[in-house]
Amino acid sequence: MTEVQQMSGCVEEDEDRAESPGPSGLSVKADESMDQPYNFSHEPGASETKGQNQRQRAESPGPSGLSVKSDQSMDQPLCFSHEPGASETKHKFAVSVDEQTSRCPLCQDVLKDPVSTSCGHWFCRRCISSYWDQSGPPGDSCCPQCGQRPRTGCGPQSIFDVGLQKVLDEHKISLRSRFEHVTEGTEGTGSRTPLNRIFAELYITEGQSEEVNTQHEVMQLETTSKKKTVQDTPIKCCDIFKALPDQQGSIRVVLTNGVAGVGKTFSVQKFTLDWAEGSENQDVNLLIVLLFRELNLIRDQQHSLLTLLHVFHPTLEKVRAEELAVCKPLFIFDGLDESRLSLDFSSRTLVSDVTHTSSVNMLLTNLIQGNLLPSALVWITSRPAAANQIPPTCVARVTEVRGFTDDQKDEYFRKRSRTEDLSSRLISHIKTSRSLHIMCQVPVFCWISATVLEHMLTTEQRGELPKTLTDLYSHFLLVQTKRKKNKYDKGHERSPQELMEADGDFLLKLGRLAFEHLQKGDIMFYQEDLERCGLSVTEASVYSGVCTEIFRRESVIFQKSVYCFVHLSVQEFLAAVYMFHCFTSRKTEVLQDFFRKKVDDDDGGYTSLDVFLKAAMEKSLQSENGHLDLFVRFLHGLCLESNHRLLGGLLGQTQNSPEIIQRVIENLKKMNTDNISPDRSINIFHCLTEMNEQSVHQEIQEFMKSKNREQELSEIHCSALAYMLQMSEEVLDELDLEKYNTSVQGKQRLIPAVRNCRKARLCYCSLTEISCSCLASALKSNPSHLRELDLSENKLQDSGVKLLCSGLESPHCRLETLGLWNCSLTEISCSSLVSALKSNPSHLRDLDLSGTSCRIQE
């Protein structure tokens, strides 16, 4: 039985209340109350008399409770009439909490989000809902205040009149029509497939690492791909608002994280469709889906929450303020990472009335905080790097969409393929490349891989199947261009060179759009963004074989369209294609703007491929969040002759002789990463992989198999080793950096491997602030395997110790032994350490502070 249905129909609806901007509470503060009881008249005049008071108090920040300041009212009970006049009167009063504020009989607290039973007693909505959940449905349960059973005709459904119920039914029909089909990019424009037929339950877990994850999402996928499912709490999409058996209290706000394309929006669509079809979450009376990409279009406008619903869901135009107040609504805000709003949760501007006009930003923050419609449920989806816009204090549950498990990947390819033999070959090939297999956690990437591999395995096309990301995306662009030609040009079969020459101008314009917005961090584009790059909507629609599948057009309100690539990696690839073309075409303005450095003929003016790629690598390493990491990997992969042949003349002519390619490889191996996070340095190793340079990988594999640890390891070897140890399915028992024959810089590059070991000895490593940040990340990770950490003989700075302490404070930290012998800790560092250990004292058993001059207070 729904929460709103549990509120028996104590308030009969009145047509005139649609104009009432005030909350549904009652506030009375008058000296006359000392002399005579209040008379809540049944006549319209009483409502009109108090209308002026309502307008003065409409902005009151107090809760929508019942407040009575009157001695005589204590002796004579208030009469909450069921006649229209009294209902009108009650709804036209604003709220004011006085010293004699009415309280809920169940919790004895000030009434919050008050509702009345059929016998006229008022309770907090959550209190009475909990009471009915425990004692039975409201139609069978007695009033907890007076023991009276609900009157005939005042059952759970009577809270909605026929007109409102009809509106809600129409809204469900509208949502079902909107979400019951999805457009599949593989079949071209207009192909719509039933969502229920293709939906595969995604892996959603509760909780995540509490640190803000600003790593490139490919690296995040690599990290999550090896997590054991037994360490997680899996949750079905339809159950995200249901508390687990060991959890207390209700869940009002849920924040769901997941990398681009992993299935967050897909989950929202499935959740909404299930509700609209009546199969799940029927305790929710009203479900409202709002996309941030659409809210961006009205970010400078003023709205009330009520008019906001009317704008985005026209079927709800007849819903009035008092009707919204008695509903149990669920708001879904999809795509926080796409938001161009300024969500300011520190603002003291209070909005508690659904008819109060304010900025869209204020409406959303007050709704999330619970000031506005406190009974409303809220679900927010976001990519990890943007999720920190919502304060943790506002969120009751954090979930993470992991995408496909290994078994679900196999299931996807079997459903997708026409024959069992083809699906087996697809699965087998994907598993031969760790990069491809990891990326296939993302459903969109599974589609990209299947599109390419099926085409290559079922046509006359010859050649080795792609093993690197650059190979795969080069084939993908070629396949989509072929499909476009087959649709619009029925002529003879064309070579890759001819195809790219015919479509090159359009693809480079698309690449320019991808490149310019990648630098800004934008993944959503509008018509004016296209036109700025020389693209027209009409032109884009003609290239449906490319645009529909690579570049998705999404129709939204106001006859305006929003565009995006089907996955961030597609944007990064096309951006790299455009940048490589600018290099070969000597477009110095673009190069100078990107590198923030004037082209100097003395250093080759970026005319040499090795100089150009070295500058691009250095540029990407300067990025704090790694947003250029995959872009620069694609740049290195594009310099190979095999990809030049695939992409025809799209990349232009360049001198990629074996000697120059070798210089590129040597530059990567010797890349200076001082003051760069060791996590970020691993991308250098990935760039070598994209160039099919396997020597470092093979040498490290041999090193790991050998018991001889005397072999000298270069810095790039250490990055590769750190990556392999992190990705290992087995947790390393001990990582002792003194046992590795490498430089101090090499040892620092090994630090990320701490995430996948139980005991780490990092003595004499000249640990920096960046090193301590990496260690803190390991302690915060979920799960954290580290049990012993020895940092002895490192001169730790106060800033580094403070970062380390942030990891010790984490609830995920399971450290039992910490060695800080002779680490030159200052009073400030010791104070930070004491504070951290007091906040999370449950696991640490052994703390070595020998050689520390400062005194540790209890």
TACORGI-V754294 format. One record per pair of residues at least 4 apart in sequence whose ideal C-beta (glycine too) atoms are under 8 Angstrom apart, sorted by the first residue. I is the first residue (numbers start at 1). J is the second residue. Records with the same first field share a line. If there is no record, write none. Layout:
I = J, J
//
This chain:
1 = 5, 6, 132, 137, 138, 139, 156, 283
2 = 6, 156, 282, 283, 284, 285, 328
3 = 7, 125, 129, 283, 285, 328, 375
4 = 156, 159, 160, 285, 326, 327, 328
5 = 138, 156, 157, 159
6 = 128, 129, 132, 137, 138, 156
7 = 115, 116, 117, 125, 128, 138, 156, 159, 326
8 = 117, 118, 138, 139, 150, 151, 154, 155, 156, 158, 159
9 = 118, 153, 154, 155, 157, 158, 159
10 = 80, 82, 115, 116, 117, 118, 119, 120, 154
11 = 24, 82, 87, 90, 116, 159, 326
12 = 82, 83, 84, 87
13 = 17, 87, 161, 164, 322, 323
14 = 84, 87, 88, 91
16 = 47, 84, 88
17 = 87, 88, 91, 92, 320, 321, 322
18 = 320, 321
20 = 54, 88, 91, 92, 320, 321, 322, 355
21 = 54, 58, 321, 353, 355, 356
22 = 54, 57, 58, 91, 92, 93, 94, 95, 353, 355
23 = 64, 94, 95, 325, 352, 353
24 = 64, 90, 91, 114, 322, 325, 326
25 = 63, 64, 65, 66, 67, 90, 93, 94, 95, 111, 114
26 = 66, 67, 68, 90, 93
27 = 57, 60, 66, 67, 93, 94, 95, 96, 97, 98
28 = 33, 38, 67, 68, 69, 70, 73, 93
29 = 33, 67, 69, 96, 98
30 = 69, 70
32 = 36
33 = 37, 38, 68, 69, 70, 71, 72, 73
34 = 70, 71, 72
35 = 72
36 = 72
37 = 70, 72, 73, 76
38 = 68, 70, 73, 78
39 = 46
40 = 46, 78, 79, 80, 81, 86, 89, 90
41 = 45, 46, 47, 85, 86, 89
42 = 46, 81, 83, 85, 86
43 = 85
44 = 48, 85, 88
45 = 49
46 = 50, 85, 89
47 = 51, 85, 88, 89, 92
50 = 54, 89, 92, 93
51 = 55, 92
52 = 56
53 = 57, 93, 94
54 = 58, 92, 93, 94
56 = 94
57 = 93, 94, 95, 96
58 = 94, 353, 355, 356
59 = 353, 356
60 = 94, 95, 96, 352
61 = 350, 352, 371
62 = 67, 95, 96, 97, 352
63 = 95, 97, 110, 111, 112, 113, 352, 374
64 = 95, 113, 114, 325, 352
65 = 95, 97, 101, 102, 110, 111, 112, 114
66 = 102, 111, 114, 122
67 = 95, 96, 97, 98, 100, 101, 102
68 = 73, 78, 98, 100, 102
69 = 98, 99, 100
70 = 74, 100
71 = 75
72 = 76
73 = 78
79 = 86, 120
80 = 86, 90, 116, 120
81 = 85, 86, 87
82 = 86, 87
83 = 87
84 = 88
85 = 89
86 = 90
87 = 91
88 = 92
89 = 93
91 = 322
97 = 101, 110
101 = 110, 111
102 = 110, 111, 122
103 = 107, 108, 109, 110, 111
104 = 108, 109, 110, 111, 112, 114, 122, 123, 124, 127
105 = 121, 123, 144, 145
106 = 123, 124, 127, 128, 131, 144
107 = 124, 127
109 = 124
111 = 122, 123, 124
112 = 124, 125, 126, 374
113 = 124, 125, 126, 374, 375
114 = 122, 123, 124, 125
115 = 122, 123, 125, 128, 326
116 = 120, 121, 122, 123
117 = 121, 123, 128, 138, 143, 145, 150
118 = 143, 148, 150, 151, 154
119 = 143, 145, 146, 148, 150, 151
121 = 143, 145, 146
123 = 127, 128, 131, 144, 145
124 = 128
125 = 129, 375
126 = 130, 250, 375
127 = 131
128 = 132, 144
129 = 133
130 = 134
131 = 135, 141, 144
132 = 136, 137, 138, 141
135 = 141
136 = 140, 141
137 = 141, 156
138 = 150, 155, 156
139 = 150, 155, 156
140 = 149
141 = 149, 150
142 = 147, 148, 149
143 = 147, 148, 149, 150
150 = 154, 155
153 = 158
154 = 158
157 = 165
159 = 326
160 = 164, 165, 168, 285, 323, 326
161 = 165
162 = 166
163 = 167, 318
164 = 168, 318, 319, 323
165 = 169
166 = 170
167 = 171, 315, 316, 318, 319
168 = 172, 285, 286
169 = 173
170 = 174, 315
171 = 175, 286, 313, 315, 316
172 = 176, 275, 276, 278
173 = 177, 276
174 = 178, 313, 315
175 = 179, 272, 273, 275, 276, 287, 289
176 = 180, 273, 276, 277
179 = 195, 269, 272, 273, 276
180 = 194, 195, 196, 273
181 = 192, 193, 194, 195
182 = 192, 193, 195, 198, 266, 269
183 = 190, 191, 192, 193
184 = 191, 192, 193, 198
185 = 447, 548, 549, 552, 566
186 = 191, 447, 451, 549
187 = 191
188 = 483, 487, 544, 545, 548, 549
189 = 541, 544, 548
193 = 197, 198
194 = 198
195 = 199, 269, 270, 273
196 = 273
198 = 415
199 = 266, 270
200 = 404, 408, 411, 412, 443
201 = 236, 237
202 = 237, 262, 263, 266, 267, 401, 402, 403, 404, 408, 443
203 = 229, 234, 401, 402, 403, 404, 405, 408
204 = 234, 235, 236, 237, 240, 256, 267, 399, 400, 401, 402
205 = 232, 233, 234, 235, 399, 400, 402
206 = 232, 233, 235, 244, 397, 398, 399, 400
207 = 232, 233, 398, 399, 400, 782
208 = 213, 257, 384, 398, 399, 400, 782
209 = 213, 777, 780, 781, 782, 812
210 = 392, 780, 810, 811, 812
211 = 776, 777, 780
212 = 384, 385, 387, 388
213 = 220, 257, 384, 385
214 = 384, 385, 624, 625, 626
215 = 219, 220, 223, 625, 626, 679
216 = 220, 625, 626, 627, 629, 630, 683
217 = 221, 259, 260, 383, 384, 568
218 = 222, 438, 439, 569, 629, 630
219 = 223, 626, 629, 679, 682, 683
220 = 224, 259, 384
221 = 225, 259, 403, 438, 439, 441, 442
222 = 226, 438, 726, 727
223 = 227, 726, 755, 781
224 = 400, 402, 441
225 = 438, 441, 727
226 = 726, 727, 728, 729, 756
227 = 231, 232, 402, 783
228 = 232
229 = 234, 405
231 = 783
233 = 244
235 = 239, 240, 399
236 = 240
237 = 267, 270, 271
238 = 271, 274, 280, 281
240 = 251, 254, 256, 271, 379, 397, 399
241 = 251, 254, 281, 330, 377, 379, 397
242 = 251
243 = 247, 248, 249, 250, 251
247 = 251
249 = 396
250 = 396
251 = 377, 396, 397
252 = 370, 376, 377, 378, 396
253 = 368, 377, 378, 379, 380, 394, 395, 396, 397
254 = 377, 378, 379, 380, 395, 396, 397, 398, 399
255 = 380, 381, 382, 387, 390, 395, 397, 398, 399
256 = 264, 267, 379, 380, 381, 382, 398, 399, 400, 401
257 = 381, 382, 383, 384, 387, 398, 399, 400, 401
258 = 262, 263, 264, 381, 383, 384, 400, 401, 402, 403
259 = 383, 384, 403, 442
260 = 383, 442, 523, 567, 568, 569
261 = 442, 443, 444, 445, 566, 567, 568
262 = 401, 402, 403, 441, 442, 443
263 = 267, 401, 403, 442, 443
264 = 268, 334, 335, 381, 382, 401
265 = 269, 334, 335, 381
266 = 270, 443
267 = 271, 381, 401
268 = 272, 289, 332, 334, 379, 381
269 = 273
270 = 274
271 = 275, 280, 281, 332, 379
272 = 276, 287, 289, 332
273 = 277
274 = 279, 280, 281
275 = 279, 280, 281, 282, 284, 287, 330
276 = 287
278 = 282
281 = 287, 330
283 = 328
284 = 328, 329, 330, 377
285 = 327, 328, 329
286 = 316, 319, 324, 327, 328, 329, 330
287 = 329, 330, 332
288 = 309, 312, 313, 316, 329, 330, 331, 332
289 = 332, 334
290 = 294, 295, 308, 312, 331, 332, 333, 334
291 = 295, 333, 334, 335, 338, 556
292 = 296, 333, 334, 335, 336, 337, 338, 339, 340, 341
293 = 335, 338, 524, 554, 556, 562, 564
294 = 312, 556, 557, 562
295 = 299, 333, 339, 341, 360, 364
296 = 338, 339, 340, 341, 524
297 = 556, 557, 558, 560
298 = 303, 311, 360
299 = 340, 341, 360, 361
301 = 360
302 = 357, 358, 359
303 = 307, 308, 311, 357, 358, 360, 363
304 = 308, 353, 354, 355, 356, 357, 358, 363
305 = 309, 324, 351, 354, 355, 356, 363, 367, 372, 373
306 = 310, 319, 320, 321, 324, 354, 355
307 = 311, 357
308 = 312, 360, 363
309 = 313, 316, 319, 324
310 = 314, 316, 317
311 = 557
312 = 557
319 = 323, 324
320 = 324
321 = 325, 353, 354, 355
322 = 326
323 = 327
324 = 329, 354, 373
325 = 354, 373
328 = 375, 376, 377
329 = 373, 375, 376, 377
330 = 376, 377, 378, 379
331 = 367, 376, 377, 378, 379
332 = 379, 380, 381
333 = 364, 378, 379, 380, 381
334 = 381
335 = 339, 381, 382
336 = 380, 381, 382, 383, 386, 387, 389, 390
337 = 382, 383, 385, 386, 523
338 = 523, 524
339 = 343, 386, 389
341 = 360, 361, 364
342 = 361
343 = 361, 364, 365, 389, 390
344 = 361, 365
345 = 365, 368, 369, 390, 391, 394
347 = 362, 365
349 = 358, 362, 366
350 = 366, 371
351 = 356, 358, 362, 363, 366, 371, 372
352 = 356, 366, 371, 372
353 = 372
354 = 372, 373
358 = 362, 363, 366
359 = 363
360 = 364
361 = 365
362 = 366
363 = 367, 372
364 = 368
365 = 369
366 = 371, 372
367 = 371, 372, 373, 376, 378
368 = 378, 380, 390, 394
369 = 394
370 = 374, 394
372 = 376
380 = 390
382 = 386, 387, 389, 390
383 = 387
385 = 625
390 = 394, 395
391 = 395
402 = 441
403 = 441, 442, 443
404 = 408, 409, 412, 440, 441, 442, 443, 446
405 = 409
406 = 410
407 = 411
408 = 412
409 = 413, 427, 430, 437, 440, 441, 446
410 = 414, 427
411 = 415
412 = 416, 443, 446, 450
413 = 417, 423, 426, 427, 430, 446, 450
414 = 420, 423, 427
416 = 423, 446, 447, 450, 454
417 = 422, 423, 426, 450, 454
418 = 422
419 = 423
420 = 424
421 = 425
422 = 426, 454, 457, 458
423 = 427
424 = 428
425 = 429, 453, 457
426 = 430, 449, 450, 453, 454, 457
427 = 431
428 = 432
429 = 433, 436, 453, 465
430 = 436, 437, 440, 449, 453
431 = 437
432 = 467
433 = 437, 467, 468
434 = 438, 727
435 = 439, 467, 468, 469, 686, 689
436 = 440, 449, 466, 467, 469, 472
439 = 445, 449, 469, 569
440 = 445, 446, 449
441 = 445
442 = 446, 567
443 = 447
444 = 448, 566, 567
445 = 449, 567, 569
446 = 450
447 = 451
448 = 452, 472, 473, 476, 567, 570
449 = 453, 472
450 = 454
451 = 455, 476, 479
452 = 456, 466, 472, 475, 476, 479
453 = 457, 465
454 = 458
455 = 459, 461, 475, 479
456 = 461, 463, 465, 475
457 = 465
466 = 471, 472, 474, 475
467 = 471
468 = 472, 637, 689, 690, 692
469 = 473, 569, 630, 633, 634, 637, 690
470 = 474, 573, 633, 634, 636, 637, 638, 640, 643, 690
471 = 475, 637, 642, 643
472 = 476
473 = 477, 569, 570, 573, 634
474 = 478, 638, 643, 646, 647
475 = 479, 646
476 = 480, 570
477 = 481, 507, 550, 573, 574, 577, 647
478 = 482, 496, 499, 500, 646, 647
479 = 483
480 = 484, 545, 546, 549, 550
481 = 485, 499, 500, 503, 507, 545, 546
482 = 486, 499
483 = 487, 545, 549
484 = 488, 503, 543, 544, 545, 546
485 = 489, 491, 494, 499, 502, 545
486 = 490, 545
487 = 544, 545
488 = 542, 545
494 = 498, 499, 502
495 = 499, 648
496 = 500, 645, 646, 647, 648
497 = 501, 648, 649
498 = 502, 648
499 = 503, 648
500 = 504, 507, 647, 648, 649, 650
501 = 648, 649
503 = 507, 543, 546
504 = 508, 648, 649, 650
505 = 509
506 = 510, 535, 539, 543, 546
507 = 511, 546, 574, 577, 650
508 = 512, 577, 578, 581, 650
509 = 513, 533, 534, 535
510 = 514, 533, 535, 546, 550, 551, 574
511 = 515, 574, 575, 577, 578, 579, 581
512 = 516, 533, 534, 578
513 = 517, 525, 529, 530, 533, 535
514 = 518, 565, 570, 571, 572, 574, 575, 578
515 = 519, 574, 575, 578, 579
516 = 520, 533
517 = 521, 522, 523, 525, 529, 571
518 = 522, 571, 572, 575, 627, 628, 631
519 = 594
521 = 627
523 = 564, 565, 568, 571
524 = 562, 563, 564
525 = 529, 530, 562, 563, 564
526 = 530, 560, 561, 562, 563
527 = 531, 537, 560, 561, 563
528 = 532
529 = 533, 563
530 = 535, 536, 537, 540, 563
531 = 535, 536
535 = 539, 540
536 = 540
537 = 541, 553, 561
538 = 542
539 = 543
540 = 547, 551, 553, 563
541 = 547, 553
543 = 547
544 = 548
545 = 549
546 = 550, 551
547 = 551, 552, 553
548 = 552, 553
549 = 566
550 = 565, 566, 570, 574
551 = 563, 564, 565, 566
552 = 563, 564, 565, 566
553 = 561, 563
554 = 561, 562, 563, 564
555 = 561
556 = 560, 561, 562
565 = 570, 571, 574
566 = 570
567 = 571
568 = 572
569 = 573, 630
570 = 574
571 = 575
572 = 576, 630, 631, 634
573 = 577, 634
574 = 578
575 = 579, 631, 634
576 = 580, 631, 632, 634, 635, 638
577 = 581, 634, 638, 647, 650, 651
578 = 582
579 = 583, 590, 594, 616, 631, 635
580 = 584, 635, 638, 639, 651, 652
581 = 585, 650, 651, 652
582 = 587, 590, 591
583 = 587, 591, 606, 609, 612, 652, 654
584 = 651, 652, 653, 654
585 = 652
586 = 607
587 = 591
588 = 592, 599, 605, 606
589 = 593
590 = 594
591 = 595, 599, 606, 612
592 = 596, 597, 598, 599
594 = 619
595 = 606, 615, 619
597 = 615
599 = 605, 606
600 = 605
601 = 605
603 = 611
604 = 608, 611
606 = 611, 612, 615
607 = 611, 612
608 = 612, 655, 660
609 = 613, 639, 654, 655, 656, 660, 664
610 = 614, 660, 663, 664, 667
611 = 615
612 = 616
613 = 617, 635, 636, 639, 664, 667
614 = 618, 664, 667, 671
615 = 619
616 = 620, 632, 635
617 = 621, 632, 636, 667, 668, 671, 684, 687
618 = 622, 671
619 = 623, 628, 632
620 = 626, 628, 629, 631, 632, 683
621 = 671, 673, 676, 680, 681, 683
623 = 627, 628, 629
626 = 680, 683
627 = 631
628 = 632
629 = 633, 680, 683, 686
630 = 634
631 = 635
632 = 636, 683, 687
633 = 637, 683, 686, 687, 690
634 = 638, 690
635 = 639
636 = 664, 668, 687, 688, 690, 691
637 = 643, 690, 691
638 = 643, 644, 647, 651
639 = 643, 654, 656, 661, 664, 691
640 = 644, 656, 661, 691, 692
641 = 645, 656
642 = 646
643 = 647, 651
644 = 651, 654, 656
647 = 651
655 = 660
656 = 660, 661
657 = 661
658 = 662
659 = 663
660 = 664
661 = 665, 691
662 = 666
663 = 667
664 = 668, 691
665 = 669, 688, 691, 693
666 = 670
667 = 671
668 = 684, 687, 688, 716
669 = 688, 696, 714, 716
670 = 716
671 = 681, 684, 716
673 = 678, 680, 681, 684, 715, 745, 749
674 = 745
675 = 768, 770
676 = 680, 681, 770
677 = 681, 770, 773, 774
678 = 682, 719, 722, 748, 749, 750, 751, 752, 770, 771, 774
679 = 752, 774, 777
681 = 715, 719, 749
682 = 686, 719, 720, 722, 723, 752
683 = 687
684 = 688, 716, 719
685 = 689, 696, 697, 716, 719, 720, 723
686 = 690
687 = 691
688 = 693, 696, 697, 716
689 = 693, 694, 697
694 = 698
695 = 699
696 = 700, 716, 717, 720
697 = 701, 720
698 = 702
699 = 703, 717
700 = 704, 717, 720, 721, 724
701 = 705, 724
702 = 706
703 = 711, 713, 717, 721
704 = 721, 724
706 = 711
709 = 739, 740, 741
710 = 741
711 = 741
712 = 741, 742
713 = 717, 718, 721, 740, 741, 742, 746
714 = 718, 742, 746
715 = 719, 742, 743, 745, 746, 749
716 = 720
717 = 721, 742, 746
718 = 722, 740, 742, 746, 747, 749, 750
719 = 723, 749
720 = 724
721 = 725, 750, 753
722 = 726, 749, 750, 751, 752, 753
723 = 727, 752
724 = 728
725 = 732, 735, 753, 756, 757
726 = 752, 753, 755, 756
728 = 732, 756
731 = 756, 757, 758, 785
732 = 753, 756, 757, 758
733 = 757, 758, 759
734 = 757, 758, 759, 760, 761
735 = 750, 753, 754, 757, 759, 760, 761
736 = 760, 761
737 = 747, 750, 761, 762, 763, 765
738 = 761, 763, 764
740 = 746, 747, 750
742 = 746, 747, 750
743 = 747
744 = 748, 765, 766
745 = 749
746 = 750
747 = 751, 762, 765
748 = 765, 766, 767, 768, 770, 771
751 = 762, 765, 771, 774, 775
752 = 774, 778
753 = 757
754 = 760, 762, 774, 775, 778, 786, 789
755 = 777, 778, 781, 785, 786
756 = 785
757 = 785, 786
758 = 785, 786, 787, 788
759 = 786, 787, 788, 789
760 = 786, 788, 789, 790
761 = 790
762 = 767, 771, 775, 789, 790, 791, 794
763 = 790, 791, 792, 793, 794
764 = 793, 794
765 = 771, 794
766 = 794, 795
767 = 771, 772, 775, 791, 794, 796, 800
768 = 772, 797, 800
769 = 773, 797, 799, 800, 803
770 = 774
771 = 775, 800
772 = 776, 796, 799, 800, 801, 803, 804
773 = 777, 803
774 = 778
775 = 779, 789, 791, 803, 804, 807
776 = 780, 803, 804, 806, 807
777 = 781, 807
778 = 784, 786, 807
779 = 784, 786, 804, 807, 808, 810, 812, 813, 815
780 = 784, 806, 807, 810, 812, 813
781 = 812
782 = 812
783 = 812
784 = 810, 812, 813, 814, 815
785 = 814
786 = 814, 815
787 = 814, 815, 816, 817
788 = 815, 816, 817, 819
789 = 815, 817, 818, 819
790 = 817, 818, 819
791 = 796, 818, 819, 820, 823
792 = 819, 820, 821, 822, 823, 848
793 = 821, 822, 823
794 = 823
795 = 823, 824
796 = 800, 801, 804, 820, 823, 824, 825, 829
797 = 801
798 = 802, 826, 828, 829, 832
799 = 803
800 = 804
801 = 805, 825, 828, 829, 832, 833
802 = 806, 829, 832
803 = 807
804 = 808
805 = 809, 832, 833, 835, 836
806 = 810, 836
807 = 813
808 = 813, 815, 818, 833, 836, 837, 840, 844
809 = 813, 836, 839, 840
810 = 840
811 = 840
813 = 840, 843
814 = 843
815 = 843, 844
816 = 843, 844, 845, 846
817 = 844, 845, 846, 847, 848
818 = 844, 846, 847, 848
819 = 848
820 = 825, 833, 847, 848, 849, 852
821 = 848, 849, 850, 851
822 = 850, 851, 852
823 = 851, 852
825 = 829, 830, 833, 849, 852, 853, 854
826 = 830, 854
827 = 831, 854
828 = 832
829 = 833, 854
830 = 834, 852, 854, 855, 856
831 = 835
832 = 836
833 = 837, 856
834 = 838, 856, 857
835 = 839
836 = 840
837 = 841, 844, 847
849 = 856
852 = 856
//
